[in-house]
Amino acid sequence: MIRVFIVAASSFARAGLQSLMTGLGMEVVGSAATVDPLTGQWLDLEPDILLVEAHGEQFEVAIDSLGSSEITSESAIVLLCDRVEQRGVTDALRVGVRAVLPSDISPKQLAVSLEAAAAGFVVMLPAEVESILPAGERGPHPLEEPLTRRENEVLQMLAAGLANKEIATKCGISEHTVKFHVASILGKLGAASRTEAVTLGIRHGIVLL
């Protein structure tokens, strides 16, 4: 079970996030109004994720606080915020934040994002990936043949690092069928490996980390 520590200026927001985390099957180990006093408490509680809600000017304050602390070297930090300019996202990633997510992200996407961040991944939305790519590499061509529902499901599991046997168990299918789906995914995406398939899936907006 992923252990989460919540930071939000509003007590109402903290209560709402705590309820959401509990509903997603995660354990909330504590909460605070600001990032500043967290270092000692954070190490004692040993959460997997520090989930920070930071809107408007609070976003820059949170980035400054995280940049001057050692928190980002100890655990995964995920920021929830209103629309932020790409410069803000870049600054957040530079100080060690694992993800900058919109406040209206769906519960399912949030759960997957937190799991990926806790596992050591940096999570970026397709629009964020698009904005930092060189101009000549933006806008991948549409797939000639879209992935099926099952192929999409398998690709998400590939992105999560699952092996064929684990995918087969989760989907209730044979490993042979999993291999068939993986081969089809590679072919449709024009990928030479599973890793490249995940990368291309992110660029196409198929993989939602």
N, C-alpha and C positions, 0 to 999 in steps of 0.2 A: 504494500500500500504506500502510495506517495504521500510524504509528509510536507505540508504547506504552511508557511508563515505569511500572514497577510499584512500589508501596509496600505492604509488608506486614511486620508485626513478626516473623513466623515465616519462617525460611528455607525450611521445607517448603512453606508457603503460597506464597512467591514462586516456588519451582520449579514448583509446580502451576499457578499462573497463567501462568507463562511457557510451559509446555507447552500450555495451553489456547489462549493467544494465537497461538502458532505454528500450532496445528491449525486455527485460524480464518483463517489466511492473513495474520496481522498480524506486524509486525516489532517485537520487544522490543529497545529501545535501551539499557536499563539497569534497575536496581532498587535499592531502599534499604529500610531497616527503618523509618524515620520520615520525616515530611514536612519537618522543620525544616532540614536541611542542603541542601535541594534547589535553592534559587533559582539559584545560579551554574551548577550542573551541568545543571539543566533548560534554561537558555538555550543552553548549549553544544550539547546533544544535539538540541534542537529536535524533541521528540516532538509528535505530534498530540493524544495523550491521556495524562493522568496518572491511572492506575487505582489507587485506594487501597482496600485492605481494612482496615476499621476496625470491630471488634466491641466492644460494651459501652462501657466508659469510654474506649477508644481513639477512639471516634466523636467524642466531645466534644473530645478533645485535638486530633484532626485538624481539626475545624472551627475551633478557636481558632487553630491554626497557619496554616491557609489564610487565615483572616480577617486575620491580622496580616502576611501576606506579599503579594507582588505576583504570585504564581503564577497566580491565577485570572484576572488581567487579561491574561496572556500565552497561556494555553492552556486546553483543555477538561479539566475535572476530573470524574471519575466515581467515586463511592463505592460499595463493596460492603460490606454489613453485615447483621447479624441484624435482626430486627424492630425498627423504630425508631418512636417516637411521632411524630405529625404535626409537633409542635413542632420535633423534630430535623430533619425534612425541610425545614421552612420556614427554619430557621436555616442549613442547608446551601445552599439556593437563594439566600438573602440575601447570603452571602459570595461568590457566583459559581459554585458547583458546578452542573454541567450535569445531573447525574442522581444519584439515590440508589436503588440497586438491591439486591434481596435476594440473599444469597450463593447461594441455590439456583436462581437464574434459569437458564433453559435456555441452552445455548451459542448457539443460533440467536437467541434474544431478546437475549442479551448482544452478539452481533456487530452486530445491527441498531441496538441502543442506542448502541454505541460509534461506529458510522458516523454516526448522527444527531448525536451530541454533537460529533464532529469537524467536522461540516458546519455547526455553529453553533446547533443546536436544543437546547432544554431538554427532557429526556426525563422523563416522569412516568407511573407506572402508573395504570390506571383508578381504583384505590382512593384514590390520592393526589389525583387530580383531583377525585374525588367529595367528599373531605374538606374541600377548600378552597372549594368552590362554596357560594354562599348556600343556605340550607336550601330555599328555594322552587325552586331550580334543580336539585336533586339527583334522581337516579333517572330517567333518560330513559325514556320509554315504550318497551316492546319494539317491534321492527319488525314491521309487519303481514306483510311478506314478507321473509324473510332473504336476504342476499346469497348468490349462488352461489359455488362455489370460485374460479372465474375472476374474478368480481367482487371477491372478497376480495383476490385477488392484485393486481388492477389498483389497488384502493384503497390497498394498501400501497405501490405504486410512486408513486401520486399523493402520498402522504405523504412520500416520499423526494424529491419535486420533479421526477420524470421527466416529460418531454413525451410527447405521444401517439406520436411517431415512435420514441422510445426504448423505450416500453412495447411497441409493436408488434414491435420487433426482439427484445426479451427474451422475449416470449411466443410469437414465431413466428406472428403473426397480422397482418392488414392494419390500417392506420390507421383505415379505415372501421369495422372491427370494434371497435377500441379506442374510437372515438367512441360506438358503440352501447352498449358496456359502461359507459362513463362516464355516459351519459344514463340508463341503468338504475339506476346507483348513486345518482345525484342524486335520481331519482324515489323510490327506496325509502327513502332517508334524509330526504327532504323538504328537500334542500339546493338553494340557488340558485346555488352556485358550487363549483368544485373545492376551494377552501380551506375553505368551510363543510362540505363533505362530509368532509374529513379531520378537522375539529374535531368533528363529530358522530360520526364513526367512533371517535375517541378516547373520547368520552363513553360510547359504547355498548360499549367494550371490544373493538372490532373491530380498530382500528389499534394495533399493538404497537410503539411506537417504542423 
